[in-house]
Amino acid sequence: MTPAAFRTPEIGEDTPELRARLHAIWATEPGWKGWFTTVDHKEIGIRYIITAFVLLALGGIEALVIRLQLAGPDLNLLTPEQYNEFFSTHGMTMIFLYASPVLSGFSNYLWPLLLGSRDMAFPRLNAFSYWVYLAAALFLYAGFLTGNGANDGWFNYVPYAERQYNPGLNQDFYALGMVLLGISTTVGAANFIVTAFKMRAPGMSINRMPILIWGTLTASVANLVVVPAVSLAFFLLWLDRQFGTSFFQTSGGGQPLLWQHLFWIFGHPWVYAIVLPAMGMASDGLPVFCRRPLVGYSLVALSTVATMILGFGVWVHHMFATGLPGLSLSFFSGASIVITVPSAVAIFAWLATIWTGRPVMTTAFLFFASMILLFVIGGVSGFMTASVPVDWQLTDTYFVVAHLHYVLVGINVFPVVGATYFWFPKMFGRMMDERLGRWNFWTMFLGFNLGFLPMHLTGLFGMPRRVWTYPAGMGWSTLNMITTIGSFVFAIGVLLFFVNVARSLRSGAKAPADPWGGPTLEWAVPSPPAPYNFTVIPTIASRHPLWEEALDESRGRSSIARGMMLDHGKETVTTTPLDAEPDRIVEMPEDSWAPFLLAAALGVLFFALLLKAWAAIALGALLVLAALVMWLWPQRRLLEREPAHG
Amino acid sequence: MAELVLARPGKLPVGPVGRHGVGQWGVGALIASEAALFAYLLFSYYYTGASALPGWLLEPTPKMWPALPNTLLLLASSVVAWLGEKGVERGNRAQALVGLLSAFAMGAVFAGVQVYEWAEKPYRIGTSSYASLYFATTGFHMAHVVAGLIILAMLALWVALDFFSPRRRIVVSAGVLYWHFVDAVWLFVFATYYLTPYLGFAR
């Protein structure tokens, strides 16, 4: 059978017969084979989230060990070398292996449901980005578990990281692991960008996208162009260490500051990449519990983009103390101060939403709302260090540690836990326990602030970061003990969260399709959704398709139960980038071994590179090539080949 | 009175048609990311060079032979690859094969000349930061040339197997677009390492 090159999509109703037909087309084969080959964005999203939470727990345990070592003066729980590995691995885990992947997980799961599509633009690439993430996490932790973990802090400055000062395999594990992880982040970013521009339901013009889409899209554009900077930096470091090059070696005319530039050209946009999607979650979640639309949608969407544009121009504020020319410092200081404006726009939009709404105090609401407070505290301490003279006082002290934890825990962990309470019913068809949720929230909130608010003082009193221990009589002992107690209370709060998830999975109350009365498309489909997401492709007439009767914003009403059926195969529709007019019927790929095999081949290749085992490197490269050819071989079913030919 | 809005599109293309399709966007994203990688490589050169001591440039007057003709050869291979793509577009399999295989041959000669240039250099990758940057940047480009050559070879194989038609040919367009990128980015590498010393950079 030759599929026609052009077709008029048939319009139909959401019927049980159509559902059964689509189910047969879209469902992943059960059993281990389906587990390795699935390209369903919902399955991949949940795997991302679970893996990221496991790494959050590991990074958290490392943090607790660090806090025990610092609980009092002159303690010897860890040796200085072990301490270096613990705090570096803690930072690496939380920033690279938890904070970004967990947001990718939520976005992977939610995007097609929010957009009214049946999957992401590139489902196999989606599976691949998960497998490579898993491979990179295993690679990096293989280093840690064999005593070869990262040990120069998560931003890994040269010359400490060079071989003459750090002869073990630690930095080679870190360098190659980060290059591997960069592949996952980059392909994931490309997938999000194309999905946002091509996979929206008809009628979802660009000014009708949920804010989470704006957040992840903006973060993905940034990741696409800044991740190569850090991958390159780590690759050059590996060459310096293993092949005697002089990129960062002053003895060969190299430039140690080049490391810092490449790292922070990536690093600072990355900070926004790991908070903007989480801010998007709050922007979409808060209004549901305030029973009104978000105040200032357009301003919030534009300030999301503005934050990232400015975010490309602030990296040198991490390098104020390196002796760069004053004019350059002034420019970056100015940009770092200006960037508070778009952040403040979001804050005031959330406050106005709560102020003018009728808040329902659910656990999810508490997490989203508390983020506002934590964001203000972390934002103000960031604003302070944006000033060069203040930064000269505070850099490399615990003040900066307190600041970055308010930002990353406040604007990533809190909204992510809130998002779990909010979307868990959609994912698993069960509600999370609200009573345990309150305990969970208050323990985390009080523990976090008890631990990290006093840490600002620890920094102001001059305690440098990264020190293994400190003598008594410096005035730091009591504050450190309070921080240690707070961090354990916070950890108990996170544990309560995991307990709630585990209990609710087994015995939570059954969730209806729309437990919270939400406005967006994911609440229009059953909990959990069918493999094909939408029986018919919806048409969108407003920003809040499920609130149209209540809001009466426009004459038109979105069509959810009637639309294009697209049941000739594994099909969905793509639309134009701005207006979301239908422009193509696309065949989606079946489940495939190629993503797993390519990721496994890359894993072989990177372990071979680590050991400089040339035969294994050649084998790994051949496996990568074979997996790529298998993946890209033109398929008739995907209409990459002419069926009449060949 | 509110009314239901329902998208009722007319005839839509099914799957990729010509060079248009979702895959085109994917290759665009890949190229954007790769272009960023080369931007950081060249930034590393300019930053290190601008802050280096005099004498950093190991080649203050780079030789144009054989680099300049080699550059022109690579550019010409882009035109030839484009002619091959046109062959697929017109359903002319002979033109397609000649175009893709000639582009492959020209790219292979470029790579060979580049290896010869490397061997002729009086310095090695560990000699100094200039040498490290030179070999890393041209090495990264070489890796992209090799990837591009494999792509051209696969495209030629698939054309030989008669996979494509004027309608279903997005794979060819995507592969050739990547080859154009490999050639275009070389201009920036060439300008940086071979031309800017004459403009006085880092001398």
Chai-1 contact restraints between the chains, C-beta under 6 A:
chainA,res_idxA,chainB,res_idxB,connection_type,confidence,min_distance_angstrom,max_distance_angstrom,comment,restraint_id
A,P3,B,V14,contact,1.0,0.0,6.0,A-B,restraint_1
A,A5,B,R167,contact,1.0,0.0,6.0,A-B,restraint_2
A,F6,B,K11,contact,1.0,0.0,6.0,A-B,restraint_3
A,F6,B,P13,contact,1.0,0.0,6.0,A-B,restraint_4
A,R7,B,V14,contact,1.0,0.0,6.0,A-B,restraint_5
A,T8,B,G10,contact,1.0,0.0,6.0,A-B,restraint_6
A,T8,B,K11,contact,1.0,0.0,6.0,A-B,restraint_7
A,A121,B,V22,contact,1.0,0.0,6.0,A-B,restraint_8
A,T186,B,S33,contact,1.0,0.0,6.0,A-B,restraint_9
A,A190,B,A29,contact,1.0,0.0,6.0,A-B,restraint_10
A,I193,B,A29,contact,1.0,0.0,6.0,A-B,restraint_11
A,V194,B,W25,contact,1.0,0.0,6.0,A-B,restraint_12
A,K198,B,V22,contact,1.0,0.0,6.0,A-B,restraint_13
A,P202,B,A7,contact,1.0,0.0,6.0,A-B,restraint_14
A,L224,B,A32,contact,1.0,0.0,6.0,A-B,restraint_15
A,L224,B,S33,contact,1.0,0.0,6.0,A-B,restraint_16
A,V225,B,A36,contact,1.0,0.0,6.0,A-B,restraint_17
A,P228,B,S33,contact,1.0,0.0,6.0,A-B,restraint_18
A,P228,B,A36,contact,1.0,0.0,6.0,A-B,restraint_19
A,P228,B,L37,contact,1.0,0.0,6.0,A-B,restraint_20
A,P228,B,Y40,contact,1.0,0.0,6.0,A-B,restraint_21
A,A229,B,Y40,contact,1.0,0.0,6.0,A-B,restraint_22
A,L232,B,Y40,contact,1.0,0.0,6.0,A-B,restraint_23
A,G244,B,G126,contact,1.0,0.0,6.0,A-B,restraint_24
A,T245,B,I125,contact,1.0,0.0,6.0,A-B,restraint_25
A,T245,B,G126,contact,1.0,0.0,6.0,A-B,restraint_26
A,T245,B,S132,contact,1.0,0.0,6.0,A-B,restraint_27
A,S246,B,S128,contact,1.0,0.0,6.0,A-B,restraint_28
A,S246,B,S129,contact,1.0,0.0,6.0,A-B,restraint_29
A,S246,B,S132,contact,1.0,0.0,6.0,A-B,restraint_30
A,F247,B,S132,contact,1.0,0.0,6.0,A-B,restraint_31
A,G252,B,S128,contact,1.0,0.0,6.0,A-B,restraint_32
A,G252,B,S129,contact,1.0,0.0,6.0,A-B,restraint_33
A,G253,B,A52,contact,1.0,0.0,6.0,A-B,restraint_34
A,G253,B,W56,contact,1.0,0.0,6.0,A-B,restraint_35
A,G253,B,S128,contact,1.0,0.0,6.0,A-B,restraint_36
A,G253,B,S129,contact,1.0,0.0,6.0,A-B,restraint_37
A,G254,B,S129,contact,1.0,0.0,6.0,A-B,restraint_38
A,Q255,B,T48,contact,1.0,0.0,6.0,A-B,restraint_39
A,Q255,B,S51,contact,1.0,0.0,6.0,A-B,restraint_40
A,L258,B,S44,contact,1.0,0.0,6.0,A-B,restraint_41
A,L258,B,Y47,contact,1.0,0.0,6.0,A-B,restraint_42
A,T539,B,V5,contact,1.0,0.0,6.0,A-B,restraint_43
A,T539,B,L6,contact,1.0,0.0,6.0,A-B,restraint_44
A,T539,B,A7,contact,1.0,0.0,6.0,A-B,restraint_45
A,A541,B,V5,contact,1.0,0.0,6.0,A-B,restraint_46
A,G556,B,V5,contact,1.0,0.0,6.0,A-B,restraint_47
A,R557,B,A2,contact,1.0,0.0,6.0,A-B,restraint_48
A,R557,B,L4,contact,1.0,0.0,6.0,A-B,restraint_49
A,S559,B,L4,contact,1.0,0.0,6.0,A-B,restraint_50
A,S559,B,L6,contact,1.0,0.0,6.0,A-B,restraint_51
A,P582,B,A7,contact,1.0,0.0,6.0,A-B,restraint_52
A,P582,B,P9,contact,1.0,0.0,6.0,A-B,restraint_53
A,R584,B,L12,contact,1.0,0.0,6.0,A-B,restraint_54
A,R584,B,P13,contact,1.0,0.0,6.0,A-B,restraint_55
A,I585,B,L12,contact,1.0,0.0,6.0,A-B,restraint_56
A,I585,B,V14,contact,1.0,0.0,6.0,A-B,restraint_57
A,V586,B,V22,contact,1.0,0.0,6.0,A-B,restraint_58
A,E587,B,G15,contact,1.0,0.0,6.0,A-B,restraint_59
A,P634,B,F163,contact,1.0,0.0,6.0,A-B,restraint_60
A,P634,B,V171,contact,1.0,0.0,6.0,A-B,restraint_61
A,L639,B,G15,contact,1.0,0.0,6.0,A-B,restraint_62
A,E640,B,V171,contact,1.0,0.0,6.0,A-B,restraint_63
A,R641,B,F163,contact,1.0,0.0,6.0,A-B,restraint_64
A,R641,B,R168,contact,1.0,0.0,6.0,A-B,restraint_65
A,E642,B,S165,contact,1.0,0.0,6.0,A-B,restraint_66
A,E642,B,R168,contact,1.0,0.0,6.0,A-B,restraint_67
A,H645,B,D162,contact,1.0,0.0,6.0,A-B,restraint_68
A,H645,B,S165,contact,1.0,0.0,6.0,A-B,restraint_69
A,G646,B,L161,contact,1.0,0.0,6.0,A-B,restraint_70
A,G646,B,D162,contact,1.0,0.0,6.0,A-B,restraint_71
A,G646,B,F163,contact,1.0,0.0,6.0,A-B,restraint_72
